[in-house]
Protein backbone atom coordinates (compact mmCIF):
# COMPACT_ATOMS: atom_id res chain seq x y z
CA UNK A 1 0.00 0.00 0.00
CA UNK A 2 1.39 3.41 -0.97
CA UNK A 3 1.71 6.33 1.45
CA UNK A 4 -1.17 8.06 -0.32
CA UNK A 5 -3.37 4.99 0.09
CA UNK A 6 -2.47 4.70 3.79
CA UNK A 7 -3.26 8.39 4.35
CA UNK A 8 -6.56 8.05 2.50
CA UNK A 9 -7.55 4.99 4.56
CA UNK A 10 -6.81 6.78 7.83
CA UNK A 11 -8.56 9.92 6.69
CA UNK A 12 -11.67 7.88 5.90
CA UNK A 13 -11.50 6.35 9.36
CA UNK A 14 -11.07 9.73 11.04
CA UNK A 15 -14.12 10.99 9.19
CA UNK A 16 -16.20 8.60 11.33
CA UNK A 17 -15.81 11.20 14.08
CA UNK A 18 -18.25 13.32 12.05
CA UNK A 19 -20.83 10.50 12.25
CA UNK A 20 -20.49 9.45 15.90
CA UNK A 21 -22.73 11.51 18.18
CA UNK A 22 -21.66 12.29 21.75
CA UNK A 23 -23.27 9.53 23.78
CA UNK A 24 -23.64 11.56 26.98
CA UNK A 25 -25.99 13.98 25.25
CA UNK A 26 -27.93 11.21 23.53
CA UNK A 27 -28.50 9.42 26.85
CA UNK A 28 -30.22 12.60 28.02
CA UNK A 29 -32.55 12.67 25.03
CA UNK A 30 -30.69 15.11 22.78
CA UNK A 31 -30.90 13.15 19.53
CA UNK A 32 -29.41 15.77 17.20
CA UNK A 33 -26.47 16.50 19.45
CA UNK A 34 -22.93 17.36 18.51
CA UNK A 35 -20.67 14.77 16.90
CA UNK A 36 -17.23 13.84 18.15
CA UNK A 37 -15.79 15.96 15.33
CA UNK A 38 -17.90 18.94 16.45
CA UNK A 39 -16.56 18.50 19.97
CA UNK A 40 -12.95 18.08 18.77
CA UNK A 41 -13.27 21.28 16.70
CA UNK A 42 -14.66 23.18 19.69
CA UNK A 43 -11.87 21.90 21.92
CA UNK A 44 -9.19 22.76 19.34
CA UNK A 45 -10.60 26.24 18.82
CA UNK A 46 -10.74 26.89 22.58
CA UNK A 47 -7.18 25.57 22.92
CA UNK A 48 -6.02 27.91 20.19
CA UNK A 49 -7.83 30.88 21.74
CA UNK A 50 -7.00 30.26 25.40
CA UNK A 51 -3.43 28.99 25.04
CA UNK A 52 -2.27 32.52 24.21
CA UNK A 53 -3.06 33.43 27.86
CA UNK A 54 -0.66 30.76 29.13
CA UNK A 55 2.81 31.56 27.73
CA UNK A 56 4.35 28.55 29.51
CA UNK A 57 2.52 26.24 27.07
CA UNK A 58 3.82 25.02 23.74
CA UNK A 59 0.89 26.46 21.77
CA UNK A 60 1.48 24.45 18.59
CA UNK A 61 1.63 21.19 20.54
CA UNK A 62 -1.45 22.15 22.55
CA UNK A 63 -3.55 22.80 19.45
CA UNK A 64 -2.41 19.58 17.78
CA UNK A 65 -3.20 17.63 20.94
CA UNK A 66 -6.66 19.17 21.11
CA UNK A 67 -7.34 18.20 17.51
CA UNK A 68 -6.15 14.62 18.12
CA UNK A 69 -7.62 14.01 21.58
CA UNK A 70 -10.62 12.02 20.29
CA UNK A 71 -8.76 9.85 17.74
CA UNK A 72 -9.21 6.68 19.80
CA UNK A 73 -12.95 7.04 19.58
CA UNK A 74 -12.81 6.40 15.82
CA UNK A 75 -12.53 2.73 16.77
CA UNK A 76 -13.69 2.56 20.37
CA UNK A 77 -16.71 4.86 20.16
CA UNK A 78 -17.81 7.47 22.69
CA UNK A 79 -18.00 5.88 26.12
CA UNK A 80 -20.04 8.15 28.45
CA UNK A 81 -18.91 8.96 32.00
CA UNK A 82 -21.35 6.57 33.77
CA UNK A 83 -20.02 3.65 31.70
CA UNK A 84 -16.41 4.22 32.74
CA UNK A 85 -17.05 2.00 35.75
CA UNK A 86 -17.25 -0.90 33.28
CA UNK A 87 -14.29 0.25 31.18
CA UNK A 88 -11.52 0.77 33.75
CA UNK A 89 -8.89 0.56 31.00
CA UNK A 90 -10.55 2.98 28.57
CA UNK A 91 -7.30 4.93 28.19
CA UNK A 92 -5.30 1.79 27.38
CA UNK A 93 -7.93 0.66 24.90
CA UNK A 94 -7.93 4.03 23.13
CA UNK A 95 -4.12 4.14 23.09
CA UNK A 96 -4.07 0.73 21.43
CA UNK A 97 -6.68 1.82 18.89
CA UNK A 98 -4.70 4.96 18.00
CA UNK A 99 -1.50 2.95 17.73
CA UNK A 100 -3.13 0.40 15.42
CA UNK A 101 -4.64 3.16 13.33
CA UNK A 102 -1.59 5.42 13.03
CA UNK A 103 1.35 2.98 12.91
CA UNK A 104 0.96 2.39 9.14
CA UNK A 105 1.88 6.08 8.61
CA UNK A 106 5.43 5.59 9.94
CA UNK A 107 7.06 8.67 11.53
CA UNK A 108 4.01 10.85 10.97
CA UNK A 109 1.84 8.25 12.66
CA UNK A 110 4.24 7.91 15.60
CA UNK A 111 3.97 11.66 16.18
CA UNK A 112 0.19 11.28 16.52
CA UNK A 113 0.58 8.26 18.80
CA UNK A 114 3.00 10.15 21.04
CA UNK A 115 0.71 13.19 21.19
CA UNK A 116 -2.36 11.07 21.96
CA UNK A 117 -0.54 9.07 24.65
CA UNK A 118 0.70 12.29 26.24
CA UNK A 119 -2.88 13.58 26.39
CA UNK A 120 -4.16 10.33 27.88
CA UNK A 121 -1.37 10.20 30.48
CA UNK A 122 -2.23 13.77 31.50
CA UNK A 123 1.14 14.55 33.08
CA UNK A 124 2.49 17.43 30.99
CA UNK A 125 1.25 20.99 31.28
CA UNK A 126 -0.08 20.79 27.69
CA UNK A 127 -2.02 17.59 28.42
CA UNK A 128 -3.50 19.08 31.59
CA UNK A 129 -4.45 22.21 29.67
CA UNK A 130 -6.16 20.25 26.87
CA UNK A 131 -8.05 18.16 29.46
CA UNK A 132 -9.26 21.40 31.08
CA UNK A 133 -10.26 22.88 27.72
CA UNK A 134 -11.98 19.59 26.79
CA UNK A 135 -14.13 19.83 29.94
CA UNK A 136 -14.77 23.55 29.38
CA UNK A 137 -16.02 22.79 25.87
CA UNK A 138 -18.40 20.21 27.35
CA UNK A 139 -19.77 22.74 29.87
CA UNK A 140 -20.19 25.38 27.16
CA UNK A 141 -22.14 22.83 25.12
CA UNK A 142 -24.26 21.85 28.15
CA UNK A 143 -25.00 25.53 28.73
CA UNK A 144 -26.02 25.96 25.10
CA UNK A 145 -28.32 22.91 25.24
CA UNK A 146 -29.92 24.27 28.41
CA UNK A 147 -30.50 27.66 26.73
CA UNK A 148 -32.35 25.73 24.04
CA UNK A 149 -34.63 24.12 26.61
CA UNK A 150 -32.93 20.80 27.34
CA UNK A 151 -33.15 19.58 30.92
CA UNK A 152 -31.64 16.64 32.76
CA UNK A 153 -28.03 17.80 32.43
CA UNK A 154 -27.50 18.32 36.16
CA UNK A 155 -24.85 15.62 36.47
CA UNK A 156 -22.58 17.53 34.08
CA UNK A 157 -22.58 20.41 36.57
CA UNK A 158 -22.24 18.25 39.68
CA UNK A 159 -19.32 16.08 38.54
CA UNK A 160 -16.36 16.95 40.77
CA UNK A 161 -13.88 15.31 38.40
CA UNK A 162 -14.94 17.80 35.71
CA UNK A 163 -14.22 20.83 37.88
CA UNK A 164 -11.02 19.42 39.39
CA UNK A 165 -9.13 19.78 36.09
CA UNK A 166 -9.53 23.56 36.08
CA UNK A 167 -7.51 24.46 39.19
CA UNK A 168 -4.09 24.77 37.44
CA UNK A 169 -5.68 27.30 35.04
CA UNK A 170 -7.47 30.02 37.05
CA UNK A 171 -8.81 31.82 33.99
CA UNK A 172 -10.43 28.63 32.66
CA UNK A 173 -11.71 27.82 36.14
CA UNK A 174 -13.30 31.27 36.33
CA UNK A 175 -15.12 30.72 33.03
CA UNK A 176 -16.33 27.27 34.17
CA UNK A 177 -17.57 28.59 37.52
CA UNK A 178 -19.42 31.43 35.79
CA UNK A 179 -21.12 28.88 33.55
CA UNK A 180 -22.06 26.85 36.64
CA UNK A 181 -23.51 29.96 38.30
CA UNK A 182 -25.58 30.71 35.17
CA UNK A 183 -26.78 27.11 35.24
CA UNK A 184 -27.92 27.46 38.88
CA UNK A 185 -29.60 30.81 38.17
CA UNK A 186 -31.39 29.33 35.17
CA UNK A 187 -32.75 26.52 37.35
CA UNK A 188 -34.17 29.04 39.85
CA UNK A 189 -36.00 30.94 37.09
CA UNK A 190 -37.80 27.84 35.81
C-alpha positions, 0 to 999 in steps of 0.5 A: 500500500502506498503512502497516499493509500495509507493516508486516504484509509486513515482519513476515511476512518477519522471521518467517522468522528463526524458520524459518531454523536456524543453519547452523553448527550444522547443518553439525556434525550438530545438526539441531534447532538454534537458529533465527536468531530464537532466536539474536537473542533470546539476543543481545538478552537478553545485551545487555540484561543485560550493557550495565548493566555498561558505563555508557559505552554507550547501552543502548537503542541497544545492545538495539535493535541486538542485536535487529536484528543478524540482519535481513539474514539474512531474505533472505540466509540464514545463511552459516556462517564457513567459507563467508565465504571465498566471500562476501567482501561478505557485509556489503554484501549484508546491508546491501542486503537490509535497505535493500530490506526496510526502505525501504518503512517510511519514517523508521521503516525508515531507523532500522533501516537506520542501526542495522543498518549501524552494527552491520555497520560495527563502529566504534561502541562499541555495535556493538563491544559487540553483536558481542562479545555476539553471539559470547558467545551463540554460545559459550554455545550451543556450551557447551550443545550440548556439555553435551548430548553434541554433539561436533565443535564444536572450531572454535568454540573455536579461532577467533581472530576470535571471541575477538578481539572480547572484548578491549574488554570485560574482563567479557565476555572473562572469561566467554568464557575461562571457557567455553573452559576448561570446554570444554577440561576437558570434553574431558579428561574424555571 
